[in-house]
Amino acid sequence: MLIHPWDAPGDDTWQRWLTTHDFGQLAVNGPPGEPPFVQPLHFAYDAGRREAVTHLARPNPLWPAVEANPQVLLSVVDDYAYVPGPWQAEPGTPPEHGVPTSLYAAVQLRCRAHVVDDPSEKAALLNRQTGHFQPEGGSAPAAAGEAPYGRLLSGIRGLRLEVTDVRAKFKYAGKRSAAVRDRIATGLADRNGARDPQARAHVLGREPA
């Protein structure tokens, strides 16, 4: 992923973003001559521990690849929007000469994967995930050997993804003039597509709602 200086966010930016953007794709090296395995999944990122936690079904074909090579990549992309060319034309330039582009936020976590099979450790990992996604509660805690979830623990394996490197890119017209950025923000507000409000907030330098 190419990251220009004007697209590079600070650690506090991408870490805050990951607290609310917690669905990504885990890429794991496949066998020689084969493409990587790519698994969509929810995860919970813990900045203090510098790790993400998740789990997958035991029959998932990804497991042998993880055990053969625990170096994996967790990729998250969101808040994206297409920008038509005329929105990017600098003042005094014909609108039809503007260059179309994409706006997006992307965080790639390079990780060392640790497989979790101990029932008590799996239960603790699941409770961490549930605490992230359901802070309001409402579900019974997982505990090894105890109802309602204890008997289900054998059907999954947990993953602790120890973060060893981070590449983050927030591409939101950072090198464009104030006039162009204002035009893009106005265009996104008028269009109001699925992710346009979030992209507009980034263009304006604000936290997305």
C-alpha positions as CSV (number, residue, x, y, z in Angstrom):
1,M,0.0,0.0,0.0
2,L,1.5,3.3,-1.1
3,I,1.3,5.9,1.6
4,H,2.1,9.5,0.7
5,P,3.1,11.9,3.6
6,W,-0.2,13.8,3.3
7,D,-2.2,10.5,3.7
8,A,-0.3,9.2,6.8
9,P,-2.4,9.5,10.0
10,G,-1.1,9.6,13.5
11,D,-1.3,6.6,15.8
12,D,-4.1,8.1,17.8
13,T,-6.2,8.5,14.5
14,W,-6.0,4.9,13.3
15,Q,-6.3,3.4,16.7
16,R,-9.4,5.4,17.5
17,W,-10.8,4.4,14.1
18,L,-10.2,0.7,14.7
19,T,-12.4,0.9,17.9
20,T,-15.4,1.4,15.6
21,H,-14.2,-0.3,12.4
22,D,-13.9,-3.8,13.7
23,F,-14.7,-6.0,10.6
24,G,-11.8,-6.8,8.3
25,Q,-10.1,-9.5,6.2
26,L,-7.4,-11.8,7.6
27,A,-4.9,-12.8,4.9
28,V,-2.8,-15.9,5.6
29,N,-0.1,-17.4,3.3
30,G,-1.4,-20.3,1.3
31,P,0.6,-23.4,0.2
32,P,3.4,-22.8,-2.3
33,G,1.9,-21.9,-5.7
34,E,-1.5,-21.2,-4.2
35,P,-3.0,-17.7,-3.5
36,P,-3.4,-16.5,0.1
37,F,-6.4,-17.5,2.3
38,V,-8.5,-14.4,2.9
39,Q,-11.1,-14.7,5.8
40,P,-13.7,-12.0,6.5
41,L,-14.2,-11.6,10.2
42,H,-15.1,-9.5,13.2
43,F,-12.3,-8.7,15.6
44,A,-11.7,-6.6,18.7
45,Y,-8.5,-4.5,18.8
46,D,-6.8,-3.8,22.1
47,A,-4.4,-0.9,21.8
48,G,-3.0,-1.4,25.3
49,R,-2.1,-5.0,24.6
50,R,-1.3,-4.2,21.0
51,E,-3.3,-7.2,19.7
52,A,-6.6,-8.1,18.1
53,V,-8.7,-11.1,19.1
54,T,-11.1,-13.2,17.1
55,H,-12.2,-16.8,16.6
56,L,-13.2,-19.1,13.8
57,A,-14.9,-22.4,13.4
58,R,-12.7,-25.4,13.9
59,P,-13.3,-26.8,10.3
60,N,-12.1,-23.6,8.7
61,P,-9.5,-24.4,6.1
62,L,-7.3,-21.5,7.2
63,W,-6.0,-23.3,10.3
64,P,-3.2,-25.4,8.7
65,A,-1.9,-22.3,6.9
66,V,-1.8,-20.3,10.1
67,E,0.0,-23.1,11.9
68,A,2.5,-23.5,9.0
69,N,3.2,-19.7,8.9
70,P,1.8,-17.5,11.8
71,Q,2.8,-14.3,10.0
72,V,-0.6,-12.9,8.9
73,L,-2.1,-9.6,7.8
74,L,-5.4,-8.1,9.1
75,S,-6.7,-5.5,6.6
76,V,-9.5,-3.1,7.3
77,V,-10.9,-0.6,4.7
78,D,-13.9,1.6,5.1
79,D,-15.3,5.2,4.9
80,Y,-14.6,5.1,1.2
81,A,-16.2,7.3,-1.5
82,Y,-15.7,7.9,-5.2
83,V,-14.9,11.5,-6.2
84,P,-15.9,12.6,-9.7
85,G,-13.3,14.4,-11.7
86,P,-15.0,17.8,-11.8
87,W,-14.9,18.0,-8.0
88,Q,-11.1,17.9,-8.1
89,A,-10.5,20.6,-10.7
90,E,-8.4,23.4,-9.2
91,P,-9.8,27.0,-9.5
92,G,-9.2,28.3,-13.1
93,T,-9.0,24.8,-14.5
94,P,-11.8,23.4,-16.7
95,P,-14.0,21.1,-14.6
96,E,-13.7,18.3,-17.2
97,H,-9.9,18.3,-16.6
98,G,-10.3,17.3,-13.0
99,V,-9.0,13.8,-12.1
100,P,-11.4,11.3,-10.5
101,T,-10.2,9.6,-7.4
102,S,-11.1,7.4,-4.4
103,L,-11.2,8.5,-0.8
104,Y,-10.7,5.8,1.9
105,A,-9.3,4.8,5.2
106,A,-7.2,1.7,5.4
107,V,-5.3,0.0,8.3
108,Q,-3.2,-3.0,7.8
109,L,-2.0,-4.8,10.9
110,R,0.9,-7.2,10.4
111,C,0.6,-9.8,13.1
112,R,1.9,-13.0,14.6
113,A,-1.0,-15.3,15.1
114,H,-1.3,-17.3,18.3
115,V,-3.9,-20.1,18.2
116,V,-6.0,-20.5,21.3
117,D,-7.3,-24.0,22.1
118,D,-7.4,-24.2,25.9
119,P,-11.2,-24.0,26.8
120,S,-10.7,-21.5,29.6
121,E,-8.5,-19.3,27.4
122,K,-11.1,-19.5,24.6
123,A,-13.8,-18.5,27.0
124,A,-11.9,-15.5,28.1
125,L,-11.1,-14.5,24.5
126,L,-14.8,-14.8,23.6
127,N,-15.8,-12.6,26.6
128,R,-13.3,-10.0,25.5
129,Q,-15.0,-9.9,22.0
130,T,-18.5,-9.9,23.5
131,G,-17.5,-7.1,25.8
132,H,-16.3,-5.0,22.8
133,F,-19.4,-5.6,20.6
134,Q,-22.0,-5.8,23.4
135,P,-20.9,-3.3,26.1
136,E,-24.5,-3.2,27.2
137,G,-24.4,-6.9,28.1
138,G,-27.4,-9.1,27.5
139,S,-25.5,-12.4,26.9
140,A,-24.3,-14.9,29.5
141,P,-20.5,-15.1,29.9
142,A,-18.7,-18.0,28.3
143,A,-17.1,-20.4,30.8
144,A,-15.5,-23.7,30.1
145,G,-17.7,-26.6,31.1
146,E,-20.6,-24.4,32.0
147,A,-23.9,-23.7,30.2
148,P,-25.0,-22.2,28.0
149,Y,-21.8,-21.9,25.9
150,G,-19.3,-24.3,27.5
151,R,-20.3,-27.2,25.2
152,L,-19.8,-25.1,22.1
153,L,-16.2,-24.1,22.8
154,S,-14.9,-27.3,21.2
155,G,-16.3,-26.2,17.9
156,I,-14.1,-23.1,17.6
157,R,-10.5,-22.0,17.9
158,G,-9.4,-18.6,19.1
159,L,-6.9,-16.3,17.6
160,R,-4.7,-13.7,19.3
161,L,-3.2,-11.5,16.7
162,E,0.0,-9.9,18.1
163,V,0.6,-6.7,16.1
164,T,4.2,-6.4,14.9
165,D,3.8,-3.6,12.4
166,V,1.1,-1.2,11.2
167,R,0.5,0.6,7.9
168,A,-2.3,3.1,7.9
169,K,-3.6,5.4,5.2
170,F,-6.3,8.0,5.3
171,K,-6.6,9.3,1.8
172,Y,-8.9,12.4,2.0
173,A,-7.6,15.0,-0.5
174,G,-4.8,16.0,1.9
175,K,-2.7,17.5,-0.9
176,R,-5.5,19.4,-2.5
177,S,-6.2,23.2,-2.1
178,A,-8.8,24.4,0.4
179,A,-11.1,25.3,-2.5
180,V,-11.0,21.8,-3.8
181,R,-11.5,20.3,-0.4
182,D,-14.5,22.5,0.2
183,R,-15.9,21.5,-3.2
184,I,-15.4,17.8,-2.4
185,A,-17.1,18.2,1.0
186,T,-20.0,20.0,-0.6
187,G,-20.4,17.3,-3.3
188,L,-20.3,14.5,-0.7
189,A,-23.0,16.3,1.4
190,D,-25.2,16.8,-1.7
191,R,-24.8,13.2,-2.9
192,N,-25.2,11.7,0.6
193,G,-24.3,8.2,-0.4
194,A,-23.9,5.3,2.0
195,R,-20.4,6.3,3.2
196,D,-20.3,9.9,2.0
197,P,-21.0,11.5,5.4
198,Q,-18.0,9.6,7.0
199,A,-15.7,10.5,4.1
200,R,-16.8,14.1,4.3
201,A,-16.0,14.3,8.0
202,H,-12.4,13.1,7.2
203,V,-12.1,15.6,4.4
204,L,-13.1,18.4,6.9
205,G,-10.6,17.0,9.4
206,R,-13.3,15.8,11.8
207,E,-14.1,12.5,13.5
208,P,-16.8,10.7,11.5
209,A,-20.1,10.4,13.4
